[in-house]
Amino acid sequence: MESLAIVHGEAADISKMMLDLGRRARASARTLALAPPEQKNAALIAAAEFLRGRKAELIEANAQDMAAARAKNLAPAMLDRLLLDDKRIESMAQSLVDIAALPDPVGRVLETFERPNGLRIDRVATPLGVIGVIFESRPNVTADAGALCLKAGNAAILRAGSESFHSSRLIHACLVEGLKAAGLPEDCIVLVPTRDRAAVGEMLAGLGGNVDVIVPRGGKSLVERVQTEARVPVFAHLEGIVHLYVDAEADLAKAEKILLNSKLRRTGICGATETLLVDRAGADRLLAPLVKMLLDAGCEVRGDVATQAIDARVKPASEQDWSTEYLDAIISAKLVDGVQGAIDHIETHGSHHTDGIVTENRAKAEKFQREVDSAIVIHNASTQFADGGEFGFGAEIGIATGRMHARGPVGVAQLTSFKYVVRGDGQTRA
């Protein structure tokens, strides 16, 4: 009974702590919603300078996380996600500056119309309120998520993955220093200070009504838990089971360049291609060079019978492979019957994240982009452009694969709601 009491006591402590975080974030959100653009931008620019100034400390903190991750035998792709170096820290800092330079999304008049009775109605962008962000591994999400929420006038409650605990704490400290320098409440961006998973459950319950939306950014198990347990709206970022279809009318050199980048530039990101589909009508010209290029570059290929016949190094693909997000130097490959065959395969096995086509036939490209129901559909370019920064959003809080409110890269504009502002001159309703 004593051990049970201790467990209950710890749970109560976490619940109390998380409710307090929620109340503090809600109070700060009210102040932040009214903050002028110049003040929010000043906080972001100051935070960027703190990140640059504490680069050595960040690398040291990240080294602790990396050592612990290696001790757990995390996959190379996961280690790559976790790593911070000079270049990545500078990129993270520059991202804050880029977000500061974006137009302020709050107060935008989205639509204006006038009724026959003379009423003028404006639809005006407003902050969502308090956004809970639950993410794994990548410490830069701490900066991106906090900055995007801040720019859109939202308070943020960030729950970083245990793997990036030390890195995320120091990044968060830099964001807080930026808030203080700009005269904004420190609780505009709060970081959950415990690795205990019970804190996630408290966030999903809504922290006493103080969380307006949850954004999960991580693996399938995390997203499934959030979607199952959340009592507040969720911007779902499901798996990135990303396809690249190479059509019979594709330019081979272009296809090779796009495929190599789509798969191997960084294997651990959600925009990395996981399945290669090749038009059966162009197989004699396309399949062998594409498969051999991947194998020679160190990528494991799991293929159908036709793909296995190309090279002895190709492994047989199982049915599960067609629905797997590898996040590693592994790709599944098969022949399909033209663009319709590719569309049918993607509809059956895809995750509605990102899919691409390589072809010089514009009509086929338009059919693919019209009929593939994914958040991002790409023609003749790498699937790794599935990124808010590449879209000009400054950064992203995630890529939403659902269909409600936000879809695709979630940047500052997607982190707002709206209200109707109605102006009259004495009108009354009959």
N, C-alpha and C positions, 0 to 999 in steps of 0.2 A: 504493500500500500504506500510505503514511503516513496518508492521510485515513481509510482504513478502520480503522487502529489507533486513531485519535482517536475515531471513532464507537464502536468497541468499548469504549474506555476510558470514554467518557461513559456508555454503557449500564451498564457494571460499577459505576460510581460511583452511579448512580441505584438500581441493584439493591441495593447495599450500604446506601445510605441508607434505602431503603424497608424492608429487612429489619430494620434497627435501629429504625425507627418501630414495626414490628410487635411486636418484643420488648419495647419500652418500654410499648406499649399493653397487652400481655398482663400484664406485671408490675403495672401500675396497676389492671387489671381485677380482679385478685385482692384488692387492697385495697378497691377501690370496692364490690365485691360484699358486703362485710361492713360497709360504712359505715352508721351509723344514719341514719334519715330526716332528723333535725335537721341533720346535717352536710351532707348533699346539698342540702337546702333553703337552708341558709345560703350555700352556694356560688352557687346560682342568684340569690338576692336580692342578694348582693354584686355579681355580674356585671351585673345589671340597673342597679345604681347606677353602675358603671363605664361602661356604655353611655351613660347619661344625662350623666355628667360629661364624657365625651369626644365629645359630640355634634358640636361644631364640627370636631374632627379627622376624625370619620367623614364629615361632609359634604364636607370637603376631599379625603379619600381617594376618596370616591365620584365627585367631580368629575373626578378623573384617569381613573377607569374609564369614565365617561360620555363624556369627550372622545375616548378611544381607540375606544369603541364607535361614536360618530358618524363618526369617520374611516374606520371599516370599513363604513359605510353600513348598520348594522343596522336592521332593521324597527322601526317605532314601538312595536309591542307588546313587542319585546325590550328596547328602551330603557326602557319603562315597568317591566318586570320588574327592571331593573338599578337604577333610581333609588332613592336614599335621600333623604328630607327630614325635617324635624322630626317630622312626624306619623308617618312610618313608623319612625323610630328609637324614638320613644316607644312605638309599638305593639309593636316588637320587644322592648323592655325590659319592657313590661307582660306580654308573653307569658311571659317567664322567671318573673316573679312568679306568674302564673297557674299555670304548671307546678309551681312550688314548693308551691302551695296544694292541689294534687291529692293524693288518698290515695296513700300509697306502694304501688307495685305488687308490691314484693319481699316475700316471706314470706306473701302471702295464701294462706289455705287454700281451695283451689278446690273440693275435694270431700273428704268423709270417709265411709268405710264400714268396717264390721266384718265379718270373716269368721266362719263357724261355729266355727272353732277358737279364737276369741277375739282373733285379730290385728286391731289397729286400723290402718288405712291412711289417711294423709292425702296428698292431691296438693297440693303447695306450689309457688307461683310462685317462679322463680329468674331471675337475669339470663341473657341469652344469651351474654354474654362480651365479645367485641370486634366492633364493628359498623363496617364500612367504608361510608361514604356518598359517592357520586360524584354531583355535581350541577353544573348549568350556570346561569349568568346571575344567579339571584336571590341576593343576598348575605345576606338574612335567613335563608336555609336554614342558614347557618353557625351562627347562634344557635339556631334551632329544633331542628336535628338534634343539636347538641352538648348542649342542655339536656334533650331527651327521652331521649337515651342515658344521660346522667348520672342523671336521676331514676329510670330503670329499672335502675340499677346496672351499666351497660355502659360500657366504654371505647369511645371513638369515634375513628376515623381519617377525617378529612374531606378530600376532594379537591374544591376549589371550581373552577368554570369559570374559564378565563383572563380572561373579560370582567370578572369581579368580584374580580380578584386583590387589588387594594389594599384594597377595602372589606372583603373577607373576612379579610384578615390583621389588620386593626385590630379587627374584631368578635371574632376568635379571641383576640386579646391581652386583651380585656376578660373573656372566659370564663376564661382562665388566671389573671387577677388574682382572679377570684371563687374559683377552686379554691384558690389560695394563701391567700386570706383565711380560708377554711374549714378549712385544714390538710389538704387532699387533694392527692394527687400531681398535678403539672402535666400529666403525660402521660395523665391520664384523658381529655383531649380534645386530640388532636394534629391539626395542619393540615399537609397535604403542602406543602412549601415551594417546589415547582417547578411550572412550567406545562408541563413536558415530558410528552407523552402516554404516554411509556414508564412513568411512575409508575402510570398506570391499569392497564396490563398487569400490573405487579407486584402490585397489589392484587387483581386478578382471579385471580391464581395463588395467592393465599392468604397471602403473606408468611411462608412457611415454616411454615404451619399455625397462624399467629397470628390469622387473621381467621375469625370464625365465620359471618358472614352479610354479604352486600353489598346495599346499597339504592341503586339508580340513580334519579336524579331529573333528568330532562331530556328531550330530544327523542327521536324514534324511532330515530335512528342510534345514539345512546348506549345506549339500552335494548337494542337488538338486539345490539350488540357485547358488552354485559355478559352477556346470556343465552347468547350463542354461546361466549364465552371463559371465563366464570367456572368455577372449580373448587371453589367453595363455594356454599352455598345463596343464592338471590337472592329478595328481595321485589320482584317486578316491578311497575313502574309504567309501563304501556304508554300509548299515545296516549289523549288524551281526546276521542274522536270522540263527542261528546255530542249526543243528540237530544232535542227537545221535540215531543211529539205533542199537537196541539190537536184534541180530539174534537168531533163535531157537537153534543154537549150541553155544550160549554164556555160559560162566561160570558165574553162578548167583552171586557168591560172588564178582567176578571181576567186573561184570556189576554194582552191587550196589555201590561199591567203586568209580568207574569211574563216574557214573551218579551223585552221591552226590557231588563230587568235581566239575564236569563240570557245574552243575547248581548253587550250593550254596557257593562255595569257595568265590567268589566275584560276585554278581549278576549284578553289573553295568558295567562290562567290555565287550568288543565286542566279546570275545571268550566264553562267558557264553552260555551254551546250552539253547535254547528257546523252542525246540520241541523234545519230546521223541517219537520215532517210535519203535514199538515192533512187531516182526514177529508173525503173526497170528498162525503159526504152533507151536510156543512155548509159546503161551499166557497163557495156564493153569499153566505153571511152572514159568513164568517170570513176567507177568503183575501185579498181586496182590502185591507181595513183593516190586516191584519197586515203584509202586504208593503209597503204604502205607508208605514206607520209606520217600518219599518226603513229604507227608502230615504230618507225625509225626515230621519231621524236620522243619515244619513251612512254607512249600512251597505250595502255592495255585496251584491246578491242574485243568485244564480245558480239558475235555476229550470228545471223541466220545462216542457212546452209550455203547460199550463194556467196556470202561474205567469207565464210570459213574456207571456201575453195580458192580464194585469192592468195592466202598466205597461211602457212602452217602455224604461225604464231597467233592467229585469231582463235579465240576460245568460243565454245558454243554459248549462245545466249539462252537463258531460261526465260520463261514467261514473266517472271518477276523483274527481269532486267529492263523490260520496256516501261516499267513504272517506278524506276529507281533514280533518286537524286544521289549521285555518287559523291560529289564534292571532292573529287580526287581525279588522278590521271587515268580514268577509265571511261570508256564510251561504249554504248551499244549501237549496232549498225545493222540496217536491213534494206532490202529492196522493196519499193512500193509501186503500185500501178498509177503513175502520173500524179498530178497535183491533187486529184480527188482522193487517191489512195493515201497521200500524205495527210490531207485534211481529216480523213476518217481515222487514221492511226492516232493523230494528235487529239482528236475528240475522245477517243477511247482511253488513251494512256496519259494525256497531258494534265497539267495542274493549272492551266489558264494564267500562267505567268508571262513567259516570253517565248515566241517561236519565230523562226526566220526562213526565208526562201531565197535561193540563189538561182536566178534565171535572167536571160536577156529578153524573154517574152513578157511584155508589159501586161498583156491580157491575163496570163497565168498568175503573174504577181498580184494583180488586182483581185482576182478570184480568191487567191490564198489569203490576202489581207482582209477581204470582205467576209470570208466564211470561217476563218479560224477565230474562235471566241476566246482570245487571250488578252490580257491587259496591255501587252506590247506585241506588235506584229511587225517584223523587220524585213525589208527587201534589200538584198545585195549589200549587207553590212554585218559586222560582227554582232552576235547576240549579247556580247559584254557591254554594249552601249545601253543596256537596260540598267540605268543608273541616274538618279536625280541630278547629280552634278553634270553628267553628260547632256541632260535635257535642259540645262541652264537654270535649274532650280537652286543652285548653290550647294545643296546636299539633299539627302532624303532621310526620312525617318523609317523608311521601309518601302516595299513595293506591295501594294494591296492587290490581292487576287480576287477579292469579292466584287460585288456589283453595286453596293450601296455607298453613297456619299463620295468616297474616294476610290479611284482605281488607278493602278500603275504606280509610278514613283509618287510618294506622298511628301510634297514640299510645303512651303509656307502657305500657299494659296489653299491647299487641301486641308490645312489645319484650322480653317475658319468655318463658321456657320454663317447665318445671316438673320437679320430681322427686317421687318417692314416698317418704314417711317412714313406716316400718313400726314399730309398737311391739308388743312381745310380753311374755310372762311365762313364759318357759321352753319355749315350743312347739318341737317338732322335727317334721320331715317324715317320714312313714312311707315 
